């Protein structure tokens, strides 16, 4: 994780620009205050295609180097299945808070904070574009990283020790989303609803991606994801090539 070009953020008066060293110091403080009686829970929020999964893996590697055990939980694991979404007429809202089992997420966070592990949760496959018949065993760890789209941080703040938000210009996120959509089509399993797009001509596929971005993901971003930014502890701003160029910390 590298940071360049430190500037002030005009739109967020509650935040101040910090260096990469200050950011890693915050992470190190978490490491130092972790013990057998108090695990730490970090949330990584941001838009679809913002690079949350990759960044989470970088965080995990950082903590492992500090000799701390780490468990990663993806909020996509708590999505309703495509069958349930279809039954509730919510397929066009996939990714909105209403399509997640939020009570289950809160229950899992509470169990983790209380040390009530192991926990079994479903798994989501981007290749299948659905919940699959596989499960993740969440075991005891020093640090837990919850990766995915946040839901009104105040509802989860009792259990989150550090909330991070990956930010970028919306036009860049739109480009990343389209690239990821094409990649997911190439990796789609035979029974995935994405498989049909393999035969779409370029202009038709572009219309599908534009619709999904403008009528679903962009609306979800402004209504449900962007509000998380101002409630986060730290905002990490990325440039067009996914490089972190600015970091902002909530004033303490």
C-alpha positions as CSV (number, residue, x, y, z in Angstrom):
1,X,0.0,0.0,0.0
2,X,1.6,3.3,-1.1
3,X,0.4,6.8,-0.9
4,X,1.4,9.9,-2.9
5,X,0.2,13.4,-3.3
6,X,-1.1,14.5,0.1
7,X,-3.8,17.1,-0.2
8,X,-6.6,18.6,1.9
9,X,-10.2,17.3,1.4
10,X,-12.5,20.3,1.1
11,X,-15.8,18.4,1.1
12,X,-15.3,16.5,4.4
13,X,-14.7,19.0,7.2
14,X,-14.7,16.2,9.8
15,X,-11.6,14.6,8.2
16,X,-8.0,15.5,7.9
17,X,-5.3,14.3,5.5
18,X,-2.8,11.9,6.9
19,X,0.3,10.1,5.6
20,X,0.7,6.4,4.8
21,X,2.9,6.2,8.0
22,X,0.0,7.6,10.1
23,X,-2.3,5.1,8.5
24,X,-0.1,2.1,9.2
25,X,0.4,3.4,12.8
26,X,-3.4,3.1,13.2
27,X,-3.2,-0.5,12.0
28,X,-0.2,-1.2,14.3
29,X,-2.2,0.1,17.2
30,X,-4.9,-2.4,16.5
31,X,-2.3,-5.1,16.5
32,X,-0.8,-4.0,19.8
33,X,-4.2,-3.9,21.5
34,X,-5.4,-7.2,20.3
35,X,-5.3,-10.0,22.9
36,X,-7.1,-13.2,23.9
37,X,-10.0,-11.3,25.4
38,X,-10.5,-8.7,22.8
39,X,-10.5,-9.4,19.1
40,X,-10.5,-6.5,16.5
41,X,-13.1,-6.1,13.7
42,X,-12.3,-4.0,10.7
43,X,-14.8,-3.1,8.0
44,X,-13.8,-2.4,4.4
45,X,-16.6,-0.5,2.6
46,X,-16.9,1.2,-0.8
47,X,-18.7,0.9,-4.2
48,X,-19.0,-2.2,-6.2
49,X,-15.7,-2.7,-8.3
50,X,-13.8,-0.3,-6.0
51,X,-11.2,-3.0,-5.3
52,X,-12.4,-4.0,-1.8
53,X,-11.4,-7.6,-2.1
54,X,-7.9,-6.9,-3.3
55,X,-7.4,-4.3,-0.6
56,X,-8.7,-6.7,2.0
57,X,-6.2,-9.3,0.9
58,X,-3.4,-6.6,1.3
59,X,-4.7,-5.9,4.8
60,X,-4.7,-9.5,5.7
61,X,-1.1,-10.0,4.5
62,X,-0.1,-7.0,6.5
63,X,-1.5,-8.4,9.7
64,X,-0.2,-11.9,9.1
65,X,3.3,-10.3,8.8
66,X,2.7,-9.0,12.3
67,X,2.0,-12.6,13.4
68,X,-1.7,-12.1,14.0
69,X,-4.3,-14.6,12.8
70,X,-6.9,-13.1,10.4
71,X,-10.3,-14.2,9.2
72,X,-12.0,-12.5,6.2
73,X,-15.8,-12.4,5.9
74,X,-17.4,-11.2,2.7
75,X,-20.8,-9.6,3.0
76,X,-21.8,-11.1,-0.4
77,X,-22.1,-14.3,1.6
78,X,-25.2,-12.9,3.1
79,X,-27.0,-12.0,-0.1
80,X,-30.3,-13.6,-0.8
81,X,-30.0,-16.4,-3.4
82,X,-31.1,-15.6,-7.0
83,X,-34.1,-17.8,-6.4
84,X,-35.2,-15.8,-3.4
85,X,-34.5,-12.5,-5.2
86,X,-36.6,-13.6,-8.1
87,X,-39.4,-14.6,-5.8
88,X,-39.4,-11.2,-4.1
89,X,-39.0,-9.4,-7.5
90,X,-35.6,-8.0,-6.3
91,X,-33.2,-9.2,-9.0
92,X,-32.9,-5.6,-10.4
93,X,-32.0,-4.5,-6.8
94,X,-29.2,-7.0,-6.2
95,X,-26.6,-5.4,-4.1
96,X,-29.0,-3.0,-2.4
97,X,-29.3,-3.4,1.4
98,X,-32.8,-5.0,1.0
99,X,-31.2,-7.9,-0.8
100,X,-28.9,-8.9,2.1
101,X,-29.7,-10.8,5.3
102,X,-28.8,-7.9,7.5
103,X,-30.0,-9.5,10.7
104,X,-27.7,-12.4,10.0
105,X,-24.7,-10.1,9.5
106,X,-25.4,-8.4,12.8
107,X,-25.7,-11.7,14.5
108,X,-22.4,-12.9,13.1
109,X,-20.6,-9.7,14.2
110,X,-22.1,-10.1,17.7
111,X,-20.9,-13.7,17.9
112,X,-17.4,-12.8,16.7
113,X,-17.2,-9.9,19.3
114,X,-18.3,-12.3,22.0
115,X,-15.9,-15.0,20.9
116,X,-18.7,-17.4,20.0
117,X,-16.9,-19.2,17.2
118,X,-16.7,-21.2,15.0
119,X,-19.5,-19.9,12.8
120,X,-20.7,-21.4,9.5
121,X,-21.8,-19.0,6.7
122,X,-22.7,-19.5,3.1
123,X,-20.4,-18.6,0.2
124,X,-21.1,-16.4,-2.8
125,X,-19.5,-17.1,-6.2
126,X,-19.0,-14.3,-8.8
127,X,-18.6,-17.0,-11.4
128,X,-22.0,-18.5,-10.5
129,X,-23.4,-15.0,-9.8
130,X,-25.2,-16.6,-6.9
131,X,-25.0,-18.2,-3.4
132,X,-23.5,-21.7,-3.8
133,X,-23.7,-24.9,-1.9
134,X,-20.3,-24.3,-0.2
135,X,-19.7,-22.9,3.3
136,X,-17.0,-20.9,5.1
137,X,-16.0,-21.8,8.6
138,X,-15.3,-18.6,10.6
139,X,-12.8,-19.6,13.2
140,X,-11.2,-17.9,16.2
141,X,-8.7,-15.1,15.1
142,X,-7.1,-12.0,16.4
143,X,-8.4,-9.8,13.6
144,X,-11.6,-10.1,11.5
145,X,-12.0,-8.1,8.3
146,X,-15.6,-7.6,7.1
147,X,-15.4,-6.8,3.3
148,X,-18.2,-5.5,1.2
149,X,-20.9,-2.9,1.0
150,X,-21.8,-1.3,4.3
151,X,-25.2,-0.7,5.7
152,X,-25.7,2.5,7.7
153,X,-22.6,2.2,9.8
154,X,-24.3,3.2,13.1
155,X,-26.2,-0.1,13.1
156,X,-22.9,-1.9,13.2
157,X,-20.7,0.5,15.1
158,X,-21.0,-1.5,18.4
159,X,-18.8,-4.2,16.9
160,X,-16.6,-2.4,14.4
161,X,-13.2,-1.2,15.7
162,X,-12.0,0.5,12.5
163,X,-14.1,1.3,9.4
164,X,-12.3,2.0,6.1
165,X,-13.9,3.4,3.0
166,X,-12.3,3.0,-0.5
167,X,-13.1,6.1,-2.6
168,X,-12.5,7.0,-6.2
169,X,-14.0,9.2,-8.9
170,X,-17.3,7.8,-10.0
171,X,-16.3,7.7,-13.7
172,X,-13.3,5.5,-12.7
173,X,-15.5,3.1,-10.7
174,X,-17.9,2.9,-13.7
175,X,-15.0,1.8,-15.9
176,X,-13.8,-0.7,-13.3
177,X,-17.3,-2.1,-13.0
178,X,-17.6,-2.7,-16.8
179,X,-14.2,-4.4,-16.9
180,X,-15.1,-6.7,-14.0
181,X,-18.5,-7.5,-15.6
182,X,-16.7,-8.7,-18.8
183,X,-14.2,-10.6,-16.7
184,X,-17.0,-12.3,-14.8
185,X,-18.7,-13.3,-18.0
186,X,-15.4,-15.0,-19.2
187,X,-15.3,-16.9,-15.8
188,X,-19.0,-17.7,-15.7
189,X,-20.0,-21.3,-14.8
190,X,-22.4,-23.1,-17.2
191,X,-25.4,-22.5,-14.9
192,X,-24.6,-18.9,-14.2
193,X,-27.1,-16.3,-15.5
194,X,-24.0,-14.4,-16.8
195,X,-23.3,-17.2,-19.4
196,X,-25.9,-15.9,-21.8
197,X,-23.9,-12.7,-22.3
198,X,-21.0,-14.6,-24.0
199,X,-23.0,-14.6,-27.2
200,X,-24.0,-10.9,-27.1
201,X,-22.5,-8.6,-29.7
202,X,-20.4,-5.8,-28.4
203,X,-23.1,-3.1,-28.8
204,X,-25.8,-5.2,-27.0
205,X,-23.4,-6.1,-24.2
206,X,-22.6,-2.4,-23.8
207,X,-26.3,-1.6,-23.4
208,X,-26.6,-4.2,-20.7
209,X,-23.6,-2.9,-18.8
210,X,-24.7,0.7,-19.1
211,X,-28.2,-0.3,-17.8
212,X,-26.8,-2.2,-14.9
213,X,-24.4,0.6,-14.0
214,X,-26.8,3.6,-14.4
215,X,-30.1,2.0,-13.3
216,X,-28.8,-0.3,-10.5
217,X,-25.3,0.3,-9.2
218,X,-25.1,4.0,-9.6
219,X,-28.4,4.5,-7.7
220,X,-27.3,2.1,-5.0
221,X,-24.0,4.0,-4.7
222,X,-25.6,7.4,-4.1
223,X,-28.5,6.1,-1.9
224,X,-26.7,3.5,0.2
225,X,-22.9,3.4,-0.2
226,X,-21.8,7.1,-0.4
227,X,-23.5,7.9,2.9
228,X,-21.1,5.4,4.5
229,X,-18.1,7.6,3.5
230,X,-18.8,10.3,6.0
231,X,-19.4,7.7,8.8
232,X,-16.1,5.9,8.2
233,X,-13.0,6.3,10.4
234,X,-10.6,6.4,7.4
235,X,-11.1,7.2,3.7
236,X,-8.6,5.9,1.2
237,X,-8.8,7.7,-2.1
238,X,-7.7,5.8,-5.3
239,X,-6.7,7.1,-8.7
240,X,-7.6,5.7,-12.1
241,X,-5.2,2.8,-11.7
242,X,-6.3,1.7,-8.2
243,X,-3.4,3.4,-6.5
244,X,-4.1,5.0,-3.2
245,X,-3.2,8.7,-3.6
246,X,-4.8,10.3,-0.5
247,X,-5.8,9.1,3.0
248,X,-8.1,11.0,5.3
249,X,-8.8,10.2,8.9
250,X,-11.7,11.3,11.0
251,X,-10.6,14.1,13.4
252,X,-10.3,12.8,16.9
